[in-house]
Amino acid sequence: MKYNEQNLTESQALRLKAEEQLRKNQQKADKLALESDVKKLLHELQVHQIELEMQNEELRQANEAAEAALKKYTMLYDFAPMGYFTLDQQGSICELNFTGAEMLKDKRFALVHTNFKLFVSETSRTVFNAFLKRVFSGFAKESCKVMLGYDDNPLCLVYMEGIVTGDDHQCLLSVVDISDFR
């Protein structure tokens, strides 16, 4: 419908045309602003995606390094030429390596939660008990020599060193067979 047909004055018709033109211009501006906002948002998302991919790569590399270190230190612990034990305050075995299990002549999994004192010969038990008491009474490294054995079957003469770790208050014990050095 034309403005002249609505019985509008020329100035009123001009105003209506101007308002209509303004609406069209605003729609174009809104569309351009929306396209600009979408482009900015898309850019931000792409940058964020690249950042996440870079972080993922760093995490993957860190994970690979951690797995390699774990493998290395597991091998070092498990296959060390001396027995490694972790004991609680009562002398119960919390952890041990393969050499430690070999010294006690049993399987590793069977020895966990077994009291280490059971494998100390009767003649050495007082020495071992005093050693364990000294270890848990301070944070200094202690050492002793004891004969391992059970049921009157001597296993081997060992030199052991132990120290208590910080928060978990467990004794880290290294045991070396010195039978051949007597």
Biotite code that builds the C-alpha atoms (Angstrom):
import biotite.structure as struc

atoms = struc.array([
    struc.Atom([0.000, 0.000, 0.000], chain_id="A", res_id=1, res_name="MET", atom_name="CA", element="C"),
    struc.Atom([1.317, 3.432, -0.863], chain_id="A", res_id=2, res_name="LYS", atom_name="CA", element="C"),
    struc.Atom([1.709, 6.223, 1.637], chain_id="A", res_id=3, res_name="TYR", atom_name="CA", element="C"),
    struc.Atom([-0.314, 8.612, -0.504], chain_id="A", res_id=4, res_name="ASN", atom_name="CA", element="C"),
    struc.Atom([-3.298, 6.268, -0.327], chain_id="A", res_id=5, res_name="GLU", atom_name="CA", element="C"),
    struc.Atom([-3.381, 6.483, 3.485], chain_id="A", res_id=6, res_name="GLN", atom_name="CA", element="C"),
    struc.Atom([-4.150, 10.187, 3.371], chain_id="A", res_id=7, res_name="ASN", atom_name="CA", element="C"),
    struc.Atom([-0.890, 11.092, 5.011], chain_id="A", res_id=8, res_name="LEU", atom_name="CA", element="C"),
    struc.Atom([0.820, 14.340, 4.676], chain_id="A", res_id=9, res_name="THR", atom_name="CA", element="C"),
    struc.Atom([4.019, 14.465, 2.782], chain_id="A", res_id=10, res_name="GLU", atom_name="CA", element="C"),
    struc.Atom([6.052, 14.825, 5.964], chain_id="A", res_id=11, res_name="SER", atom_name="CA", element="C"),
    struc.Atom([4.260, 11.882, 7.594], chain_id="A", res_id=12, res_name="GLN", atom_name="CA", element="C"),
    struc.Atom([4.858, 9.718, 4.524], chain_id="A", res_id=13, res_name="ALA", atom_name="CA", element="C"),
    struc.Atom([8.499, 10.760, 4.507], chain_id="A", res_id=14, res_name="LEU", atom_name="CA", element="C"),
    struc.Atom([8.793, 9.810, 8.160], chain_id="A", res_id=15, res_name="ARG", atom_name="CA", element="C"),
    struc.Atom([7.260, 6.367, 7.533], chain_id="A", res_id=16, res_name="LEU", atom_name="CA", element="C"),
    struc.Atom([9.663, 5.783, 4.635], chain_id="A", res_id=17, res_name="LYS", atom_name="CA", element="C"),
    struc.Atom([12.586, 6.821, 6.849], chain_id="A", res_id=18, res_name="ALA", atom_name="CA", element="C"),
    struc.Atom([11.474, 4.460, 9.633], chain_id="A", res_id=19, res_name="GLU", atom_name="CA", element="C"),
    struc.Atom([11.101, 1.617, 7.144], chain_id="A", res_id=20, res_name="GLU", atom_name="CA", element="C"),
    struc.Atom([14.548, 2.352, 5.741], chain_id="A", res_id=21, res_name="GLN", atom_name="CA", element="C"),
    struc.Atom([15.940, 2.430, 9.294], chain_id="A", res_id=22, res_name="LEU", atom_name="CA", element="C"),
    struc.Atom([14.389, -0.998, 10.025], chain_id="A", res_id=23, res_name="ARG", atom_name="CA", element="C"),
    struc.Atom([15.974, -2.422, 6.872], chain_id="A", res_id=24, res_name="LYS", atom_name="CA", element="C"),
    struc.Atom([19.322, -0.878, 7.758], chain_id="A", res_id=25, res_name="ASN", atom_name="CA", element="C"),
    struc.Atom([19.080, -2.240, 11.313], chain_id="A", res_id=26, res_name="GLN", atom_name="CA", element="C"),
    struc.Atom([18.225, -5.695, 10.020], chain_id="A", res_id=27, res_name="GLN", atom_name="CA", element="C"),
    struc.Atom([21.277, -5.561, 7.759], chain_id="A", res_id=28, res_name="LYS", atom_name="CA", element="C"),
    struc.Atom([23.413, -4.278, 10.653], chain_id="A", res_id=29, res_name="ALA", atom_name="CA", element="C"),
    struc.Atom([21.999, -6.926, 12.972], chain_id="A", res_id=30, res_name="ASP", atom_name="CA", element="C"),
    struc.Atom([22.697, -9.584, 10.358], chain_id="A", res_id=31, res_name="LYS", atom_name="CA", element="C"),
    struc.Atom([26.269, -8.295, 9.908], chain_id="A", res_id=32, res_name="LEU", atom_name="CA", element="C"),
    struc.Atom([26.739, -8.085, 13.700], chain_id="A", res_id=33, res_name="ALA", atom_name="CA", element="C"),
    struc.Atom([25.384, -11.609, 14.071], chain_id="A", res_id=34, res_name="LEU", atom_name="CA", element="C"),
    struc.Atom([27.727, -12.859, 11.345], chain_id="A", res_id=35, res_name="GLU", atom_name="CA", element="C"),
    struc.Atom([30.595, -11.034, 13.041], chain_id="A", res_id=36, res_name="SER", atom_name="CA", element="C"),
    struc.Atom([29.674, -12.543, 16.433], chain_id="A", res_id=37, res_name="ASP", atom_name="CA", element="C"),
    struc.Atom([29.441, -15.997, 14.878], chain_id="A", res_id=38, res_name="VAL", atom_name="CA", element="C"),
    struc.Atom([32.846, -15.530, 13.240], chain_id="A", res_id=39, res_name="LYS", atom_name="CA", element="C"),
    struc.Atom([34.372, -14.385, 16.551], chain_id="A", res_id=40, res_name="LYS", atom_name="CA", element="C"),
    struc.Atom([32.783, -17.289, 18.394], chain_id="A", res_id=41, res_name="LEU", atom_name="CA", element="C"),
    struc.Atom([33.949, -19.763, 15.745], chain_id="A", res_id=42, res_name="LEU", atom_name="CA", element="C"),
    struc.Atom([37.467, -18.309, 15.973], chain_id="A", res_id=43, res_name="HIS", atom_name="CA", element="C"),
    struc.Atom([37.455, -18.640, 19.774], chain_id="A", res_id=44, res_name="GLU", atom_name="CA", element="C"),
    struc.Atom([36.218, -22.222, 19.551], chain_id="A", res_id=45, res_name="LEU", atom_name="CA", element="C"),
    struc.Atom([38.898, -23.123, 17.015], chain_id="A", res_id=46, res_name="GLN", atom_name="CA", element="C"),
    struc.Atom([41.617, -21.546, 19.167], chain_id="A", res_id=47, res_name="VAL", atom_name="CA", element="C"),
    struc.Atom([40.266, -23.374, 22.222], chain_id="A", res_id=48, res_name="HIS", atom_name="CA", element="C"),
    struc.Atom([40.193, -26.659, 20.296], chain_id="A", res_id=49, res_name="GLN", atom_name="CA", element="C"),
    struc.Atom([43.847, -26.226, 19.291], chain_id="A", res_id=50, res_name="ILE", atom_name="CA", element="C"),
    struc.Atom([44.759, -25.391, 22.903], chain_id="A", res_id=51, res_name="GLU", atom_name="CA", element="C"),
    struc.Atom([42.997, -28.559, 24.071], chain_id="A", res_id=52, res_name="LEU", atom_name="CA", element="C"),
    struc.Atom([44.769, -30.635, 21.423], chain_id="A", res_id=53, res_name="GLU", atom_name="CA", element="C"),
    struc.Atom([48.111, -29.190, 22.550], chain_id="A", res_id=54, res_name="MET", atom_name="CA", element="C"),
    struc.Atom([47.290, -29.908, 26.209], chain_id="A", res_id=55, res_name="GLN", atom_name="CA", element="C"),
    struc.Atom([46.193, -33.416, 25.253], chain_id="A", res_id=56, res_name="ASN", atom_name="CA", element="C"),
    struc.Atom([49.514, -33.989, 23.495], chain_id="A", res_id=57, res_name="GLU", atom_name="CA", element="C"),
    struc.Atom([51.421, -32.722, 26.552], chain_id="A", res_id=58, res_name="GLU", atom_name="CA", element="C"),
    struc.Atom([49.368, -35.025, 28.796], chain_id="A", res_id=59, res_name="LEU", atom_name="CA", element="C"),
    struc.Atom([49.984, -37.962, 26.465], chain_id="A", res_id=60, res_name="ARG", atom_name="CA", element="C"),
    struc.Atom([53.747, -37.300, 26.559], chain_id="A", res_id=61, res_name="GLN", atom_name="CA", element="C"),
    struc.Atom([53.692, -36.905, 30.349], chain_id="A", res_id=62, res_name="ALA", atom_name="CA", element="C"),
    struc.Atom([51.723, -40.151, 30.646], chain_id="A", res_id=63, res_name="ASN", atom_name="CA", element="C"),
    struc.Atom([54.238, -41.966, 28.440], chain_id="A", res_id=64, res_name="GLU", atom_name="CA", element="C"),
    struc.Atom([57.103, -40.597, 30.547], chain_id="A", res_id=65, res_name="ALA", atom_name="CA", element="C"),
    struc.Atom([55.337, -41.647, 33.761], chain_id="A", res_id=66, res_name="ALA", atom_name="CA", element="C"),
    struc.Atom([54.698, -45.141, 32.380], chain_id="A", res_id=67, res_name="GLU", atom_name="CA", element="C"),
    struc.Atom([58.347, -45.462, 31.337], chain_id="A", res_id=68, res_name="ALA", atom_name="CA", element="C"),
    struc.Atom([59.518, -44.320, 34.788], chain_id="A", res_id=69, res_name="ALA", atom_name="CA", element="C"),
    struc.Atom([57.084, -46.705, 36.483], chain_id="A", res_id=70, res_name="LEU", atom_name="CA", element="C"),
    struc.Atom([58.338, -49.588, 34.352], chain_id="A", res_id=71, res_name="LYS", atom_name="CA", element="C"),
    struc.Atom([61.961, -48.675, 35.064], chain_id="A", res_id=72, res_name="LYS", atom_name="CA", element="C"),
    struc.Atom([61.510, -48.378, 38.820], chain_id="A", res_id=73, res_name="TYR", atom_name="CA", element="C"),
    struc.Atom([59.266, -51.424, 39.016], chain_id="A", res_id=74, res_name="THR", atom_name="CA", element="C"),
    struc.Atom([61.979, -53.438, 37.294], chain_id="A", res_id=75, res_name="MET", atom_name="CA", element="C"),
    struc.Atom([64.610, -51.892, 39.566], chain_id="A", res_id=76, res_name="LEU", atom_name="CA", element="C"),
    struc.Atom([62.571, -52.728, 42.683], chain_id="A", res_id=77, res_name="TYR", atom_name="CA", element="C"),
    struc.Atom([61.269, -56.147, 41.665], chain_id="A", res_id=78, res_name="ASP", atom_name="CA", element="C"),
    struc.Atom([64.506, -57.540, 40.274], chain_id="A", res_id=79, res_name="PHE", atom_name="CA", element="C"),
    struc.Atom([67.045, -55.886, 42.573], chain_id="A", res_id=80, res_name="ALA", atom_name="CA", element="C"),
    struc.Atom([69.805, -58.224, 43.779], chain_id="A", res_id=81, res_name="PRO", atom_name="CA", element="C"),
    struc.Atom([68.772, -57.635, 47.395], chain_id="A", res_id=82, res_name="MET", atom_name="CA", element="C"),
    struc.Atom([65.516, -58.173, 49.202], chain_id="A", res_id=83, res_name="GLY", atom_name="CA", element="C"),
    struc.Atom([63.296, -55.149, 49.685], chain_id="A", res_id=84, res_name="TYR", atom_name="CA", element="C"),
    struc.Atom([60.495, -55.237, 52.219], chain_id="A", res_id=85, res_name="PHE", atom_name="CA", element="C"),
    struc.Atom([58.034, -52.741, 53.611], chain_id="A", res_id=86, res_name="THR", atom_name="CA", element="C"),
    struc.Atom([57.022, -53.639, 57.167], chain_id="A", res_id=87, res_name="LEU", atom_name="CA", element="C"),
    struc.Atom([54.448, -52.167, 59.491], chain_id="A", res_id=88, res_name="ASP", atom_name="CA", element="C"),
    struc.Atom([55.181, -51.528, 63.171], chain_id="A", res_id=89, res_name="GLN", atom_name="CA", element="C"),
    struc.Atom([54.265, -55.095, 64.161], chain_id="A", res_id=90, res_name="GLN", atom_name="CA", element="C"),
    struc.Atom([56.652, -56.529, 61.549], chain_id="A", res_id=91, res_name="GLY", atom_name="CA", element="C"),
    struc.Atom([53.960, -57.568, 59.079], chain_id="A", res_id=92, res_name="SER", atom_name="CA", element="C"),
    struc.Atom([55.089, -57.562, 55.429], chain_id="A", res_id=93, res_name="ILE", atom_name="CA", element="C"),
    struc.Atom([53.196, -54.922, 53.427], chain_id="A", res_id=94, res_name="CYS", atom_name="CA", element="C"),
    struc.Atom([55.265, -55.204, 50.245], chain_id="A", res_id=95, res_name="GLU", atom_name="CA", element="C"),
    struc.Atom([58.297, -57.113, 49.030], chain_id="A", res_id=96, res_name="LEU", atom_name="CA", element="C"),
    struc.Atom([60.243, -57.745, 45.866], chain_id="A", res_id=97, res_name="ASN", atom_name="CA", element="C"),
    struc.Atom([61.015, -61.039, 44.154], chain_id="A", res_id=98, res_name="PHE", atom_name="CA", element="C"),
    struc.Atom([64.455, -61.352, 45.751], chain_id="A", res_id=99, res_name="THR", atom_name="CA", element="C"),
    struc.Atom([62.902, -60.936, 49.188], chain_id="A", res_id=100, res_name="GLY", atom_name="CA", element="C"),
    struc.Atom([60.400, -63.677, 48.425], chain_id="A", res_id=101, res_name="ALA", atom_name="CA", element="C"),
    struc.Atom([63.234, -65.894, 47.188], chain_id="A", res_id=102, res_name="GLU", atom_name="CA", element="C"),
    struc.Atom([65.140, -65.325, 50.440], chain_id="A", res_id=103, res_name="MET", atom_name="CA", element="C"),
    struc.Atom([62.095, -66.447, 52.428], chain_id="A", res_id=104, res_name="LEU", atom_name="CA", element="C"),
    struc.Atom([61.589, -69.440, 50.101], chain_id="A", res_id=105, res_name="LYS", atom_name="CA", element="C"),
    struc.Atom([57.964, -68.620, 49.265], chain_id="A", res_id=106, res_name="ASP", atom_name="CA", element="C"),
    struc.Atom([55.875, -66.878, 46.648], chain_id="A", res_id=107, res_name="LYS", atom_name="CA", element="C"),
    struc.Atom([55.604, -63.123, 46.826], chain_id="A", res_id=108, res_name="ARG", atom_name="CA", element="C"),
    struc.Atom([51.808, -62.921, 47.018], chain_id="A", res_id=109, res_name="PHE", atom_name="CA", element="C"),
    struc.Atom([51.748, -65.566, 49.774], chain_id="A", res_id=110, res_name="ALA", atom_name="CA", element="C"),
    struc.Atom([54.113, -63.510, 51.950], chain_id="A", res_id=111, res_name="LEU", atom_name="CA", element="C"),
    struc.Atom([52.159, -60.249, 51.925], chain_id="A", res_id=112, res_name="VAL", atom_name="CA", element="C"),
    struc.Atom([50.530, -59.665, 55.355], chain_id="A", res_id=113, res_name="HIS", atom_name="CA", element="C"),
    struc.Atom([52.728, -62.390, 56.883], chain_id="A", res_id=114, res_name="THR", atom_name="CA", element="C"),
    struc.Atom([54.803, -61.357, 59.860], chain_id="A", res_id=115, res_name="ASN", atom_name="CA", element="C"),
    struc.Atom([58.501, -61.105, 58.979], chain_id="A", res_id=116, res_name="PHE", atom_name="CA", element="C"),
    struc.Atom([59.393, -62.297, 62.499], chain_id="A", res_id=117, res_name="LYS", atom_name="CA", element="C"),
    struc.Atom([58.191, -65.785, 61.532], chain_id="A", res_id=118, res_name="LEU", atom_name="CA", element="C"),
    struc.Atom([61.167, -66.019, 59.176], chain_id="A", res_id=119, res_name="PHE", atom_name="CA", element="C"),
    struc.Atom([63.763, -64.876, 61.693], chain_id="A", res_id=120, res_name="VAL", atom_name="CA", element="C"),
    struc.Atom([65.409, -67.822, 63.426], chain_id="A", res_id=121, res_name="SER", atom_name="CA", element="C"),
    struc.Atom([64.767, -68.293, 67.118], chain_id="A", res_id=122, res_name="GLU", atom_name="CA", element="C"),
    struc.Atom([68.404, -67.415, 67.940], chain_id="A", res_id=123, res_name="THR", atom_name="CA", element="C"),
    struc.Atom([68.174, -64.063, 66.107], chain_id="A", res_id=124, res_name="SER", atom_name="CA", element="C"),
    struc.Atom([64.661, -63.034, 67.119], chain_id="A", res_id=125, res_name="ARG", atom_name="CA", element="C"),
    struc.Atom([65.738, -60.856, 70.076], chain_id="A", res_id=126, res_name="THR", atom_name="CA", element="C"),
    struc.Atom([68.221, -59.016, 67.818], chain_id="A", res_id=127, res_name="VAL", atom_name="CA", element="C"),
    struc.Atom([65.524, -58.464, 65.205], chain_id="A", res_id=128, res_name="PHE", atom_name="CA", element="C"),
    struc.Atom([62.936, -57.295, 67.768], chain_id="A", res_id=129, res_name="ASN", atom_name="CA", element="C"),
    struc.Atom([65.429, -54.778, 69.195], chain_id="A", res_id=130, res_name="ALA", atom_name="CA", element="C"),
    struc.Atom([66.254, -53.630, 65.652], chain_id="A", res_id=131, res_name="PHE", atom_name="CA", element="C"),
    struc.Atom([62.571, -53.147, 64.792], chain_id="A", res_id=132, res_name="LEU", atom_name="CA", element="C"),
    struc.Atom([61.999, -51.243, 68.042], chain_id="A", res_id=133, res_name="LYS", atom_name="CA", element="C"),
    struc.Atom([64.953, -48.909, 67.292], chain_id="A", res_id=134, res_name="ARG", atom_name="CA", element="C"),
    struc.Atom([63.778, -48.312, 63.720], chain_id="A", res_id=135, res_name="VAL", atom_name="CA", element="C"),
    struc.Atom([60.272, -47.315, 64.780], chain_id="A", res_id=136, res_name="PHE", atom_name="CA", element="C"),
    struc.Atom([61.426, -45.223, 67.731], chain_id="A", res_id=137, res_name="SER", atom_name="CA", element="C"),
    struc.Atom([63.265, -42.754, 65.497], chain_id="A", res_id=138, res_name="GLY", atom_name="CA", element="C"),
    struc.Atom([63.818, -41.673, 61.929], chain_id="A", res_id=139, res_name="PHE", atom_name="CA", element="C"),
    struc.Atom([67.447, -42.767, 61.655], chain_id="A", res_id=140, res_name="ALA", atom_name="CA", element="C"),
    struc.Atom([68.667, -45.696, 59.615], chain_id="A", res_id=141, res_name="LYS", atom_name="CA", element="C"),
    struc.Atom([69.315, -48.790, 61.716], chain_id="A", res_id=142, res_name="GLU", atom_name="CA", element="C"),
    struc.Atom([71.042, -52.040, 60.829], chain_id="A", res_id=143, res_name="SER", atom_name="CA", element="C"),
    struc.Atom([71.592, -55.553, 62.162], chain_id="A", res_id=144, res_name="CYS", atom_name="CA", element="C"),
    struc.Atom([72.616, -59.079, 61.198], chain_id="A", res_id=145, res_name="LYS", atom_name="CA", element="C"),
    struc.Atom([70.182, -61.942, 61.723], chain_id="A", res_id=146, res_name="VAL", atom_name="CA", element="C"),
    struc.Atom([69.776, -65.532, 60.676], chain_id="A", res_id=147, res_name="MET", atom_name="CA", element="C"),
    struc.Atom([66.665, -66.186, 58.634], chain_id="A", res_id=148, res_name="LEU", atom_name="CA", element="C"),
    struc.Atom([65.010, -69.551, 59.122], chain_id="A", res_id=149, res_name="GLY", atom_name="CA", element="C"),
    struc.Atom([61.935, -71.271, 60.437], chain_id="A", res_id=150, res_name="TYR", atom_name="CA", element="C"),
    struc.Atom([61.076, -74.674, 61.887], chain_id="A", res_id=151, res_name="ASP", atom_name="CA", element="C"),
    struc.Atom([64.757, -75.131, 62.837], chain_id="A", res_id=152, res_name="ASP", atom_name="CA", element="C"),
    struc.Atom([65.722, -74.800, 59.139], chain_id="A", res_id=153, res_name="ASN", atom_name="CA", element="C"),
    struc.Atom([68.271, -72.010, 58.744], chain_id="A", res_id=154, res_name="PRO", atom_name="CA", element="C"),
    struc.Atom([67.833, -70.166, 55.461], chain_id="A", res_id=155, res_name="LEU", atom_name="CA", element="C"),
    struc.Atom([70.649, -67.639, 55.373], chain_id="A", res_id=156, res_name="CYS", atom_name="CA", element="C"),
    struc.Atom([72.569, -65.050, 57.338], chain_id="A", res_id=157, res_name="LEU", atom_name="CA", element="C"),
    struc.Atom([71.472, -61.562, 56.296], chain_id="A", res_id=158, res_name="VAL", atom_name="CA", element="C"),
    struc.Atom([72.492, -57.977, 56.854], chain_id="A", res_id=159, res_name="TYR", atom_name="CA", element="C"),
    struc.Atom([69.529, -55.622, 56.984], chain_id="A", res_id=160, res_name="MET", atom_name="CA", element="C"),
    struc.Atom([69.055, -51.896, 57.068], chain_id="A", res_id=161, res_name="GLU", atom_name="CA", element="C"),
    struc.Atom([65.793, -50.197, 57.795], chain_id="A", res_id=162, res_name="GLY", atom_name="CA", element="C"),
    struc.Atom([64.354, -46.728, 58.068], chain_id="A", res_id=163, res_name="ILE", atom_name="CA", element="C"),
    struc.Atom([60.850, -45.462, 58.780], chain_id="A", res_id=164, res_name="VAL", atom_name="CA", element="C"),
    struc.Atom([59.141, -43.413, 56.104], chain_id="A", res_id=165, res_name="THR", atom_name="CA", element="C"),
    struc.Atom([57.256, -40.220, 56.830], chain_id="A", res_id=166, res_name="GLY", atom_name="CA", element="C"),
    struc.Atom([53.477, -40.198, 56.792], chain_id="A", res_id=167, res_name="ASP", atom_name="CA", element="C"),
    struc.Atom([52.620, -43.870, 56.440], chain_id="A", res_id=168, res_name="ASP", atom_name="CA", element="C"),
    struc.Atom([55.042, -44.785, 59.253], chain_id="A", res_id=169, res_name="HIS", atom_name="CA", element="C"),
    struc.Atom([56.301, -47.975, 57.626], chain_id="A", res_id=170, res_name="GLN", atom_name="CA", element="C"),
    struc.Atom([59.786, -49.459, 57.686], chain_id="A", res_id=171, res_name="CYS", atom_name="CA", element="C"),
    struc.Atom([61.631, -49.694, 54.390], chain_id="A", res_id=172, res_name="LEU", atom_name="CA", element="C"),
    struc.Atom([63.907, -52.680, 54.823], chain_id="A", res_id=173, res_name="LEU", atom_name="CA", element="C"),
    struc.Atom([66.756, -53.834, 52.593], chain_id="A", res_id=174, res_name="SER", atom_name="CA", element="C"),
    struc.Atom([68.065, -57.331, 53.189], chain_id="A", res_id=175, res_name="VAL", atom_name="CA", element="C"),
    struc.Atom([71.325, -58.746, 51.793], chain_id="A", res_id=176, res_name="VAL", atom_name="CA", element="C"),
    struc.Atom([72.329, -62.390, 52.015], chain_id="A", res_id=177, res_name="ASP", atom_name="CA", element="C"),
    struc.Atom([75.839, -62.434, 53.547], chain_id="A", res_id=178, res_name="ILE", atom_name="CA", element="C"),
    struc.Atom([76.091, -66.209, 54.040], chain_id="A", res_id=179, res_name="SER", atom_name="CA", element="C"),
    struc.Atom([78.890, -66.469, 51.496], chain_id="A", res_id=180, res_name="ASP", atom_name="CA", element="C"),
    struc.Atom([80.919, -63.717, 53.204], chain_id="A", res_id=181, res_name="PHE", atom_name="CA", element="C"),
    struc.Atom([81.369, -65.500, 56.530], chain_id="A", res_id=182, res_name="ARG", atom_name="CA", element="C"),
])
